[in-house]
């Protein structure tokens, strides 16, 4: 007599073998973002918390960015060790993704070569700890001259991209994206993102939401597999793409 159960079992066995061969059995781990950087990422005047607030469980993260930090002081303060410890603690359950965005303060104290070497070392240490390093180019300052943003972080941007490409890691070109957007909305509107009057570097709540969205969208663009762990905001994303001023809270 025909035994359908045997046939079904045989089919399931073949299917499971095929899935294991082609990598279908192992689901991608949810991300745990470990944010490192300066005040433009940090809690207070940076975009970091807005990005983390937009993650979906079981994804998550921690913002270790520090006001005034350089690639040197971040290490000296023990914050880089904390980032690597987070990688080791999270990597079994999550993909530990370390975002690295410096430059604002490095340009005041380090040569571009020193800055590049430090970024390269950081990437190597993240890999060695079992994490995924992602370089983010510096958020633009919002000072204009002759109707255009003063691009005074372009050298740091270029250096960071060279390092990322050489190391074979992904990068998010926040510097170019934020410069383009700020140019589109103009000085008067750009000043509406200032944390305090006259501060064209740090972000108020609207600025955090808008630039946090910008980072989230670039992240999903580079890593479509992470889309299910990051909340979408199609209206805000479209306004940013179109270069239209928004508070992010309409």
Secondary structure, DSSP 8 states (H G I E B T S, - for coil): ---HHHHHHHHHHHHHHHHHHHT-SS----EEEEEEESTTTSTTTSSHHHHHHTB-TT-EEEE---TT--TTHHHHTTHHHHHHHHHHHHTTTSEEEEEEE--TTHHHHS-HHHHHHHHHHHHHHHHHHT-EEEEE-------EETTEE--TTHHHHHHHHHHHHHHT-EEE-HHHHHHHHHHHHHHHHHGGGBSSTT--SSB-HHHHHHHHHHHHHHHHHH-GGGGGGB---HHHHHHHHTT----S--
